[in-house]
Amino acid sequence: MPDTLTLYELAGADAALRFSPHCWKTRMALAHKGLEADRVPWRFTEKEAIAFSGQGLVPVLVHDGETVCDSWRIALHLEERFPDRPSLFGGAASVPLARFVNSWADTALLPAIVRVILTDIPNCLDERDREYFRTSREQRFGQRLEEVVADRPAHMAALKQALAPLRKALAQDPFLSGPQPAYADYCVFGMFMWARCTSPVELLQPDDPVFAWRDRLLDAFGGMARSAPCAQG
């Protein structure tokens, strides 16, 4: 009997717009494994819809009745439960390195990108989520959203600097994981899909090796990411 997979993903006012960087990590992981999931749109204010998971964040994967939360845990789950499909890590020895890249993306890259795109995100949300997003994020930053992004040129320069290790790595190989993409790539790519889906601002210049890397991943799996609804058209 085929496995039943259901994935709860953050959605905008348009249910087809799925923009969470962490949900994109999971989308890419599922595609890498050649797996299909029933994708359920979820919004910030719909906490009751995922209350069964015991927490209030997405992605949430339900696999044959088993609930797995957090994109990293979902990746480990998929690797363990589908060992006959392409490996997300290329072997157990590479898991710690992918964990490091995931942590770097979450703690260094995400904060750099958010200061560029923060005020664009509410434009994608429905009214209830828009109010929740502004209140919760202004509480988190201790500033109005507009103040957080006020010096966008400086934030773009900081992002360019944050990308230096990624740029250097990609000068040697087409992907962080070598000749083919793997989960380490998806951890970083999810951040760029978050920006692509919510903001018209282009974060990268065409002559940047990161731009070419992102293009390769946009075209991966039959262009799944490139064809996704997004603010950049």
C-alpha positions in Angstrom: 0.0 0.0 0.0 1.5 3.4 -1.0 2.6 5.8 1.7 0.2 8.6 2.5 1.9 12.0 2.9 0.2 15.3 3.9 2.2 18.5 4.1 0.9 21.6 5.8 2.5 24.7 4.3 2.4 28.5 5.0 0.2 30.2 2.4 -0.7 33.8 1.5 -4.0 35.3 0.7 -3.8 33.3 -2.5 -3.7 29.7 -1.3 -1.4 28.8 -4.2 1.3 31.2 -2.8 3.5 29.0 -0.5 6.3 31.2 0.8 7.9 29.7 4.0 11.6 29.1 3.6 11.3 26.1 5.9 8.4 24.6 3.9 10.5 25.1 0.7 13.2 23.0 2.3 10.7 20.2 2.7 9.2 20.7 -0.8 12.6 20.2 -2.3 13.4 17.3 0.0 10.2 15.5 -1.1 11.0 16.2 -4.8 14.5 14.9 -4.3 13.1 11.7 -2.9 10.5 11.5 -5.7 7.7 11.7 -3.3 4.2 13.3 -3.7 2.4 14.9 -0.7 -1.1 16.3 -0.4 -0.2 20.0 0.2 -2.5 21.8 2.6 -2.4 25.6 2.7 -2.1 27.0 6.3 -2.0 30.6 7.5 -0.5 32.2 10.6 -3.8 32.7 12.3 -5.0 29.1 11.8 -3.3 27.6 14.8 -6.1 25.2 15.5 -5.6 23.5 12.1 -2.3 22.1 13.2 -3.0 21.9 17.0 -2.8 18.1 16.5 1.0 18.5 16.0 1.4 19.9 19.6 3.0 23.1 18.3 2.1 26.1 16.1 4.6 26.2 13.2 4.8 24.7 9.7 6.0 22.6 8.0 4.1 19.7 9.5 4.3 16.4 7.7 1.8 13.6 8.4 3.1 10.3 7.1 0.7 7.4 7.5 -0.8 8.9 10.7 2.7 9.8 12.1 3.2 13.6 12.6 6.6 15.1 12.1 7.3 18.8 12.7 10.3 21.0 11.8 12.0 20.9 8.3 15.2 19.3 9.7 13.3 16.5 11.5 11.2 16.0 8.4 14.4 15.6 6.3 15.8 13.0 8.7 12.4 11.2 8.8 12.3 11.0 5.0 15.9 9.7 4.8 15.2 7.0 7.4 11.8 5.9 6.0 12.7 6.0 2.3 16.2 4.6 2.2 15.7 3.1 -1.2 15.2 6.5 -2.8 17.9 9.1 -3.6 19.7 10.1 -0.4 19.2 13.7 0.9 22.6 13.7 2.4 24.8 11.3 0.4 25.4 9.1 3.5 25.4 9.4 7.2 28.8 11.1 7.3 27.4 14.1 5.6 24.5 14.7 7.9 26.4 16.9 10.4 27.6 19.1 7.6 24.1 19.5 6.3 23.0 20.3 9.8 25.6 23.0 10.0 24.5 24.5 6.7 20.9 24.5 7.9 21.9 26.3 11.0 23.9 28.9 9.0 21.0 29.5 6.7 18.6 30.0 9.7 20.9 32.2 11.8 23.0 34.2 9.3 21.1 34.2 6.0 17.5 34.5 7.1 18.2 37.6 9.4 20.1 39.2 6.5 17.3 38.6 4.0 14.4 39.6 6.3 15.8 43.1 6.6 15.4 43.5 2.9 12.0 41.9 2.3 10.1 42.4 5.6 7.7 45.1 4.5 6.8 43.2 1.3 5.6 40.1 3.1 2.3 41.6 4.5 1.3 42.5 0.9 1.0 38.7 0.3 -1.2 38.0 3.3 -4.9 38.0 4.0 -6.2 40.6 6.4 -6.1 38.6 9.6 -2.6 37.3 8.9 -1.5 40.8 8.0 -2.4 42.2 11.4 -0.9 39.2 13.2 2.3 39.4 11.1 2.8 43.1 11.8 2.1 42.8 15.5 4.2 39.8 16.1 7.2 40.9 14.1 7.2 44.4 15.5 7.2 42.8 18.9 10.1 40.6 17.9 12.2 43.5 16.4 11.2 46.1 18.9 10.6 48.5 15.9 8.0 49.2 13.2 8.5 47.1 10.1 9.3 50.2 8.1 12.1 51.1 10.5 13.6 47.6 10.3 14.1 47.9 6.5 14.7 51.7 6.4 18.3 51.5 5.1 17.7 48.9 2.3 21.0 49.6 0.5 23.0 48.9 3.7 21.0 45.7 4.2 21.7 44.6 0.6 25.4 45.2 1.2 25.2 43.2 4.5 23.4 40.4 2.6 26.1 40.4 -0.1 28.8 40.0 2.6 26.8 37.2 4.4 26.8 35.3 1.1 30.6 35.3 0.8 31.1 31.7 2.0 28.4 30.4 -0.3 29.9 32.3 -3.2 33.3 30.9 -2.5 32.0 27.3 -2.2 30.1 27.7 -5.5 33.2 28.8 -7.3 34.4 25.1 -7.0 31.2 23.1 -7.7 27.8 23.7 -9.2 26.1 22.9 -5.9 27.1 23.0 -2.2 26.8 19.3 -2.2 29.1 18.8 -5.2 28.0 17.9 -8.8 24.4 17.3 -7.7 22.2 19.1 -5.2 21.3 17.6 -1.9 19.7 18.8 1.4 22.4 21.3 2.2 21.5 23.1 -1.0 17.8 23.1 -0.2 18.4 24.6 3.3 19.9 27.7 1.6 17.6 27.7 -1.4 14.5 27.8 0.8 15.6 31.3 1.9 15.8 32.5 -1.7 12.4 31.1 -2.5 11.0 32.9 0.6 12.3 36.2 -1.0 11.2 35.3 -4.5 7.7 34.4 -3.4 7.1 37.5 -1.3 9.2 40.4 -2.6 9.8 42.0 -6.0 13.4 42.9 -4.9 16.1 41.0 -6.7 18.7 39.9 -4.2 21.4 38.7 -6.6 23.2 40.1 -9.6 23.4 37.9 -12.8 27.2 37.7 -12.6 27.1 36.3 -9.0 27.8 32.5 -8.8 24.9 32.3 -6.3 22.6 33.6 -9.0 23.6 30.7 -11.3 23.3 28.2 -8.5 19.8 29.5 -7.7 18.8 29.3 -11.3 19.9 25.6 -11.4 17.7 24.9 -8.4 14.8 26.8 -9.9 15.0 24.5 -12.9 15.4 21.3 -10.8 12.7 18.7 -10.7 11.0 19.9 -13.9 11.2 23.6 -12.9 9.0 23.0 -9.8 10.3 26.1 -8.0 10.5 28.3 -11.0 6.8 27.7 -11.8 5.6 28.4 -8.3 3.5 31.5 -7.8 5.7 34.4 -6.6 6.0 38.2 -6.3 8.6 38.3 -9.0 6.2 36.9 -11.6 
